[in-house]
C-alpha cells in the first residue's frame, strides 16, 4: 500500500509564509508526495525533497527559473500499480474530461492544479481526474485543501479531501 499526499498551488511565499503544520505532518506520513505546480519559490521544492520519502512534481504557470530547470511540465509515474500523470493546467472545466482522456489515454489518474478548486471526477474512458485545491490560497473556496489517497494492486482508494482550518 502506497500512501499519497497530493498538493498543488502552494504559491509560497506569496500566498502564505509556509505550508500549514498539518500538511507537513502528512508529508511525514506519505510514501509519495505529488505536487501539481505553482510552487513559486524553489525553497519549497528543496524542503519537500528533503522531507519526502519520494517527491513527484511539475512546474506551473507561476514557476520560473530553477523550478522550470528542475521540474518537468508533465510527470508520469506508476505507484502501487496505478499509472499516474501530473500536470499543472488542463484548461477550462467545460470539456475537461474529454480533453484529458484524449491527451492521457495511458493513465489511470491525472493529478492537476491551477484552478485552486478541488476536483474529483472519472471520465467516460475511466481516467480519474484529481485536483487537490490549494493548502495556502483558497480563493473563492470555503477552505484551503489537499488530498490524500492510497494506491495498491492497481487500485486507487481512500481518496480524501482535507479542508484546513483558517490561518491565524
C-alpha positions as CSV (number, residue, x, y, z in Angstrom):
1,X,0.0,0.0,0.0
2,X,1.4,3.4,-1.1
3,X,0.2,6.4,0.9
4,X,-0.1,9.5,-1.2
5,X,-0.2,13.2,-0.5
6,X,-1.5,15.4,-3.3
7,X,-0.7,19.1,-3.3
8,X,-0.9,22.0,-5.8
9,X,-0.8,25.8,-6.0
10,X,1.2,26.4,-2.8
11,X,2.3,29.8,-4.1
12,X,4.9,30.2,-1.3
13,X,5.8,32.7,0.0
14,X,3.3,34.9,-1.9
15,X,0.0,33.4,-0.5
16,X,1.4,32.1,2.8
17,X,4.7,32.1,4.6
18,X,4.9,28.3,4.9
19,X,2.9,25.2,4.4
20,X,0.5,24.5,7.3
21,X,1.8,22.2,10.1
22,X,-1.0,19.7,9.2
23,X,0.4,19.4,5.7
24,X,3.9,18.8,7.0
25,X,2.5,16.0,9.2
26,X,1.0,14.5,6.0
27,X,4.4,14.8,4.2
28,X,5.9,12.8,7.0
29,X,3.1,10.1,6.8
30,X,3.2,9.8,3.0
31,X,5.2,7.4,0.9
32,X,4.9,9.8,-2.1
33,X,4.2,13.5,-2.2
34,X,2.7,14.7,-5.6
35,X,2.8,18.4,-6.3
36,X,0.9,19.7,-9.4
37,X,2.8,23.0,-9.8
38,X,2.7,26.7,-8.9
39,X,5.4,26.4,-6.2
40,X,6.6,30.0,-6.9
41,X,9.8,29.6,-4.8
42,X,12.4,26.9,-5.2
43,X,12.8,26.8,-1.4
44,X,9.7,24.7,-1.0
45,X,10.9,22.3,-3.7
46,X,14.2,21.9,-1.7
47,X,12.3,21.5,1.5
48,X,9.9,18.9,0.2
49,X,12.7,17.0,-1.5
50,X,14.5,16.9,1.9
51,X,11.4,15.8,3.9
52,X,9.6,13.5,1.5
53,X,10.3,9.8,1.0
54,X,9.6,10.4,-2.7
55,X,8.5,13.6,-4.5
56,X,6.9,13.8,-7.9
57,X,6.3,17.3,-9.1
58,X,5.8,19.5,-12.1
59,X,6.1,23.2,-12.8
60,X,3.1,25.6,-13.1
61,X,2.5,28.8,-14.9
62,X,3.8,30.9,-12.0
63,X,7.1,28.8,-11.7
64,X,10.2,30.1,-13.4
65,X,14.0,29.8,-13.3
66,X,15.3,26.9,-11.2
67,X,11.8,25.4,-10.9
68,X,11.4,25.1,-14.7
69,X,15.0,23.8,-14.9
70,X,14.5,21.1,-12.2
71,X,10.8,20.0,-12.9
72,X,9.0,18.7,-16.0
73,X,5.8,20.2,-17.4
74,X,4.3,16.7,-17.2
75,X,5.3,13.8,-15.0
76,X,4.3,10.2,-15.3
77,X,4.9,7.6,-12.6
78,X,3.5,4.2,-11.6
79,X,2.6,3.9,-7.9
80,X,1.1,0.8,-6.3
81,X,0.3,-0.4,-9.8
82,X,-1.7,2.8,-10.6
83,X,-0.5,4.8,-13.6
84,X,-0.4,8.5,-12.6
85,X,0.2,11.6,-14.6
86,X,0.8,15.1,-13.1
87,X,0.3,18.4,-14.9
88,X,-0.5,21.9,-13.8
89,X,-3.1,23.1,-16.3
90,X,-5.9,21.2,-18.0
91,X,-7.9,24.1,-19.4
92,X,-11.4,25.1,-18.8
93,X,-13.7,22.9,-16.7
94,X,-16.1,22.5,-19.6
95,X,-14.8,19.7,-21.7
96,X,-12.0,18.8,-19.3
97,X,-12.9,15.1,-19.1
98,X,-12.9,14.6,-22.9
99,X,-9.6,16.6,-23.4
100,X,-7.8,14.8,-20.7
101,X,-9.0,11.4,-21.8
102,X,-7.7,12.2,-25.3
103,X,-4.4,13.6,-24.1
104,X,-3.7,10.9,-21.5
105,X,-5.1,7.6,-22.7
106,X,-2.4,5.6,-21.0
107,X,-3.1,6.8,-17.5
108,X,-5.4,5.7,-14.6
109,X,-5.2,9.0,-12.7
110,X,-4.3,12.6,-13.7
111,X,-3.4,15.0,-10.9
112,X,-3.7,18.7,-11.8
113,X,-3.8,22.1,-10.3
114,X,-4.1,25.7,-11.5
115,X,-7.7,26.5,-10.5
116,X,-7.4,26.1,-6.7
117,X,-10.7,24.3,-7.0
118,X,-10.8,20.7,-5.7
119,X,-11.9,18.3,-8.4
120,X,-12.6,14.5,-8.4
121,X,-14.3,13.0,-11.4
122,X,-13.9,10.0,-13.6
123,X,-14.1,10.3,-17.4
124,X,-16.0,8.0,-19.7
125,X,-12.7,6.3,-20.5
126,X,-12.1,5.6,-16.8
127,X,-9.4,8.3,-16.2
128,X,-9.7,9.7,-12.7
129,X,-9.1,13.4,-12.5
130,X,-7.9,14.8,-9.2
131,X,-7.2,18.4,-8.2
132,X,-6.3,18.9,-4.5
133,X,-7.1,22.6,-4.5
134,X,-4.6,24.7,-2.6
135,X,-3.3,24.4,1.0
136,X,-2.4,28.1,1.1
137,X,-4.8,30.0,-1.2
138,X,-8.5,29.1,-1.1
139,X,-9.5,31.9,-3.4
140,X,-13.3,31.5,-3.6
141,X,-13.4,28.1,-1.9
142,X,-14.7,27.6,1.6
143,X,-11.3,26.4,2.8
144,X,-7.7,25.6,1.8
145,X,-7.4,22.0,0.8
146,X,-5.2,19.0,-0.1
147,X,-5.9,15.3,-0.9
148,X,-4.6,12.0,0.5
149,X,-5.1,8.6,-1.1
150,X,-3.7,5.1,-1.2
151,X,-2.6,3.0,-4.2
152,X,-2.2,-0.7,-4.2
153,X,-2.6,-3.6,-6.6
154,X,-3.6,-1.2,-9.4
155,X,-6.4,0.4,-7.4
156,X,-6.6,3.9,-6.0
157,X,-8.5,4.0,-2.8
158,X,-9.3,6.2,0.3
159,X,-9.2,9.4,-1.8
160,X,-9.9,12.1,0.9
161,X,-10.2,15.8,0.5
162,X,-9.0,17.6,3.6
163,X,-10.1,21.1,4.5
164,X,-7.6,23.1,6.5
165,X,-8.7,25.4,9.3
166,X,-8.4,29.2,8.6
167,X,-4.9,30.6,9.1
168,X,-4.4,32.8,12.1
